Amino acid sequence: MLPRRPPLRGLIALLLLAVPALRPAPVGAANLAGGVGPEAMPIGCSSAVGSTVSQGPRPRREVALTFDDGPKSRQTRPILSTLERLDATATFFVEGRHVAGNDALLRDMLASGSEIANHSYDHPKRPGLAELSTTDEAIQAATGFRPCLFRPPYGLIDPTVEAAARDERLEMILWDLDPGDDHGFGPRAIEAHAVHRAHPGAIILMHDGGRHPQTVTALAGIVEGLRARHFRLVTVTELLGGRFRYRERGASR
């Protein structure tokens, strides 16, 4: 008698177990590379690839602080320290050219619950696919995390930018509240604009690149003022209904 052949379904299952690379991964999932205290759980990103968003849903009293043009350790580190001290999170739109030498800072962003997003490699007016993919790859090499969001420099969008974001599977994020930290305003004016003009779903634009000491000075008052108005501070992914969470290494699942 000829030996019975195993069912085809069983063979496929064995192959998938033997070759982990063949197993399908959830879209938008990411894991932090070794050496980081917290370890990433799967991160749910919006599936609206190539779409453009300037604010989140209105029903919930949630807002998202965002910072562009970093990381620059002189400003990004104190901004992150303030957020951690106040148990708040933000989304950092990173330029690829600033990733080298800031690996630990970027990992600390993720470890503290903040989000990293793409802001092109060197801030051209209309970045193409190479700019976006190079930045994503640099961030992933430094942290193990690949961004799901992209903010076009200057907020400029044209067919080239739209195509690049779509090909790189990035959702484009603009803003609807600019407190003016990039326009020469002082800390008190920045704080007042951010707090009093905030509304449910607001995406607030600020900067941690360049020379913006006023942003660092204003941040604690912004966080406290928003909370006094009963706003919850979340990442952009969370604002749009995705999930962004971490577990401590060694903690039970």
C-alpha positions as CSV (number, residue, x, y, z in Angstrom):
1,M,0.0,0.0,0.0
2,L,1.3,3.5,-0.9
3,P,1.8,5.8,2.1
4,R,-0.9,8.4,2.5
5,R,0.1,11.9,1.3
6,P,-0.5,14.7,3.9
7,P,-3.2,17.2,2.9
8,L,-2.1,20.2,0.9
9,R,-3.4,22.5,3.6
10,G,-1.2,20.9,6.1
11,L,1.9,21.3,3.9
12,I,1.2,25.0,3.5
13,A,0.8,25.5,7.2
14,L,4.2,23.7,7.8
15,L,5.8,26.0,5.2
16,L,4.5,29.1,6.9
17,L,5.8,27.9,10.2
18,A,9.2,27.1,8.8
19,V,9.6,30.4,7.0
20,P,8.5,33.3,9.2
21,A,9.1,35.8,6.4
22,L,6.1,34.2,4.5
23,R,3.7,34.9,7.2
24,P,1.5,38.0,6.4
25,A,2.1,40.9,8.7
26,P,-0.7,43.3,9.7
27,V,-0.6,46.6,7.7
28,G,1.0,49.4,9.8
29,A,2.5,47.0,12.4
30,A,5.9,47.9,13.7
31,N,8.2,46.7,16.4
32,L,11.0,48.6,18.2
33,A,14.5,47.3,17.6
34,G,16.4,45.9,20.6
35,G,17.9,48.1,23.3
36,V,14.7,50.1,23.9
37,G,12.9,49.6,27.3
38,P,9.3,49.6,26.0
39,E,8.6,47.3,23.1
40,A,6.1,48.2,20.4
41,M,2.8,46.4,20.1
42,P,1.1,46.5,16.7
43,I,0.2,50.0,15.8
44,G,-3.0,50.6,13.9
45,C,-2.6,53.2,11.3
46,S,-5.4,54.8,9.2
47,S,-6.1,52.8,6.0
48,A,-6.8,56.0,4.0
49,V,-3.4,55.8,2.2
50,G,-2.8,58.9,0.1
51,S,-5.6,60.9,1.6
52,T,-5.2,64.3,3.2
53,V,-6.3,65.2,6.7
54,S,-6.2,68.6,8.5
55,Q,-8.2,67.8,11.6
56,G,-9.6,64.8,13.5
57,P,-13.2,63.9,14.4
58,R,-15.2,66.6,16.3
59,P,-17.2,64.5,18.8
60,R,-14.3,63.7,21.1
61,R,-12.5,66.3,23.2
62,E,-9.1,65.2,21.8
63,V,-6.3,67.3,20.2
64,A,-2.9,66.3,18.7
65,L,0.2,68.4,19.3
66,T,2.6,68.0,16.4
67,F,6.3,69.2,16.0
68,D,8.0,69.7,12.6
69,D,11.6,69.8,11.3
70,G,13.5,67.9,14.0
71,P,14.9,66.1,15.7
72,K,17.3,68.7,17.0
73,S,18.6,67.6,20.4
74,R,18.9,71.2,21.7
75,Q,15.1,71.6,21.3
76,T,13.6,68.2,20.8
77,R,15.1,66.8,24.0
78,P,13.6,69.4,26.4
79,I,10.3,69.2,24.5
80,L,10.2,65.5,25.0
81,S,11.2,65.8,28.6
82,T,8.4,68.3,29.2
83,L,5.9,65.9,27.6
84,E,7.2,63.0,29.7
85,R,7.0,65.0,32.9
86,L,3.4,66.0,32.2
87,D,2.5,62.5,30.9
88,A,1.6,63.8,27.5
89,T,2.3,62.6,24.0
90,A,2.8,64.3,20.6
91,T,3.6,63.4,17.0
92,F,7.0,64.4,15.7
93,F,7.3,65.0,11.9
94,V,10.9,64.1,11.3
95,E,13.3,65.2,8.5
96,G,15.4,62.3,7.3
97,R,18.6,64.4,7.3
98,H,18.4,64.8,11.1
99,V,18.0,61.1,11.9
100,A,21.7,60.3,12.0
101,G,23.2,60.8,15.4
102,N,19.7,61.1,17.0
103,D,18.8,57.4,17.2
104,A,18.5,57.3,21.0
105,L,16.3,60.4,20.9
106,L,14.0,58.9,18.3
107,R,13.7,55.7,20.3
108,D,12.9,57.7,23.4
109,M,10.0,59.4,21.5
110,L,8.5,56.0,20.8
111,A,9.2,54.6,24.2
112,S,7.4,57.5,25.8
113,G,4.3,56.9,23.7
114,S,4.8,59.7,21.2
115,E,4.6,59.0,17.4
116,I,7.2,59.6,14.7
117,A,6.1,60.7,11.2
118,N,7.7,61.6,7.9
119,H,8.4,65.2,7.0
120,S,10.6,64.5,3.9
121,Y,14.4,64.2,3.8
122,D,15.5,67.8,3.6
123,H,12.3,69.9,3.4
124,P,12.0,70.7,-0.4
125,K,8.8,72.3,-1.6
126,R,7.6,69.3,-3.5
127,P,9.3,66.1,-2.4
128,G,9.1,63.0,-4.6
129,L,9.1,59.3,-3.8
130,A,12.8,59.1,-3.2
131,E,12.6,61.8,-0.5
132,L,9.8,60.0,1.4
133,S,11.2,56.5,1.1
134,T,14.7,57.5,2.1
135,T,13.3,59.2,5.2
136,D,11.1,56.2,6.1
137,E,14.1,53.9,5.7
138,A,16.3,56.1,7.9
139,I,13.7,56.2,10.7
140,Q,13.1,52.4,10.5
141,A,16.9,51.7,10.6
142,A,17.2,53.9,13.7
143,T,14.2,52.7,15.6
144,G,12.6,49.7,14.0
145,F,9.4,51.8,13.4
146,R,8.3,52.7,9.9
147,P,6.0,55.9,9.8
148,C,2.5,55.8,8.6
149,L,2.0,59.5,8.3
150,F,3.6,62.3,6.2
151,R,3.4,66.0,6.4
152,P,4.4,67.8,3.2
153,P,6.9,70.7,3.7
154,Y,5.1,74.0,3.9
155,G,1.8,72.1,3.6
156,L,2.2,72.2,-0.2
157,I,0.5,69.4,-2.1
158,D,0.5,68.7,-5.9
159,P,0.1,65.6,-8.0
160,T,3.8,64.7,-7.5
161,V,3.5,64.8,-3.7
162,E,0.2,63.0,-3.7
163,A,1.6,60.2,-5.9
164,A,4.7,59.9,-3.7
165,A,2.7,59.6,-0.5
166,R,0.4,57.0,-2.1
167,D,3.3,54.9,-3.4
168,E,4.9,55.0,0.1
169,R,1.6,54.2,1.7
170,L,1.5,57.3,3.8
171,E,-1.5,59.4,4.9
172,M,-0.9,63.1,4.5
173,I,-1.4,65.2,7.6
174,L,-1.8,69.0,7.5
175,W,-3.1,71.1,10.5
176,D,-5.8,73.5,11.4
177,L,-4.3,75.4,14.3
178,D,-1.0,77.3,14.0
179,P,-0.1,79.1,17.3
180,G,2.7,81.0,15.5
181,D,5.9,79.6,17.0
182,D,7.5,79.9,13.6
183,H,6.3,83.5,13.1
184,G,8.2,85.3,15.8
185,F,5.5,85.1,18.5
186,G,6.6,85.0,22.2
187,P,5.9,82.1,24.6
188,R,2.8,83.8,26.1
189,A,1.2,84.5,22.7
190,I,2.0,81.0,21.5
191,E,0.4,79.5,24.6
192,A,-2.7,81.7,24.4
193,H,-3.3,80.9,20.7
194,A,-2.9,77.2,21.2
195,V,-5.1,76.9,24.3
196,H,-7.9,79.4,23.4
197,R,-8.3,78.4,19.7
198,A,-8.2,74.7,20.3
199,H,-11.3,72.7,19.4
200,P,-12.2,69.0,19.4
201,G,-10.1,67.3,16.7
202,A,-7.5,70.1,16.4
203,I,-4.1,69.2,14.9
204,I,-1.8,71.8,16.3
205,L,1.4,72.8,14.4
206,M,4.6,73.6,16.2
207,H,8.3,73.2,15.6
208,D,11.3,71.4,17.2
209,G,13.7,72.1,14.4
210,G,15.5,75.4,13.7
211,R,15.7,78.0,16.5
212,H,12.5,77.9,18.5
213,P,13.3,78.3,22.2
214,Q,9.9,80.0,22.6
215,T,8.3,76.7,21.8
216,V,10.1,74.9,24.6
217,T,9.1,77.7,27.0
218,A,5.5,77.7,26.0
219,L,4.9,73.9,26.0
220,A,4.1,73.2,29.6
221,G,1.5,76.0,29.7
222,I,0.0,74.7,26.5
223,V,-0.4,71.2,27.9
224,E,-1.8,72.4,31.2
225,G,-4.1,74.9,29.5
226,L,-5.5,72.3,27.1
227,R,-6.2,69.9,30.0
228,A,-7.8,72.7,32.0
229,R,-10.3,72.9,29.1
230,H,-10.8,69.2,29.4
231,F,-8.9,68.2,26.2
232,R,-7.1,64.9,26.0
233,L,-3.7,65.0,24.2
234,V,-3.2,62.1,21.8
235,T,-1.0,61.2,18.8
236,V,-2.3,61.9,15.3
237,T,-2.9,58.2,14.7
238,E,-5.0,58.0,17.9
239,L,-6.9,61.2,16.9
240,L,-7.8,59.5,13.6
241,G,-9.1,56.4,15.4
242,G,-6.0,54.2,15.2
243,R,-4.2,52.5,18.1
244,F,-0.8,53.4,19.3
245,R,0.4,51.5,22.4
246,Y,3.5,49.8,23.9
247,R,4.2,47.3,26.6
248,E,7.1,47.1,28.9
249,R,9.7,44.5,27.9
250,G,9.1,41.4,30.0
251,A,5.5,42.4,30.9
252,S,2.8,39.8,30.5
253,R,0.9,40.0,27.2
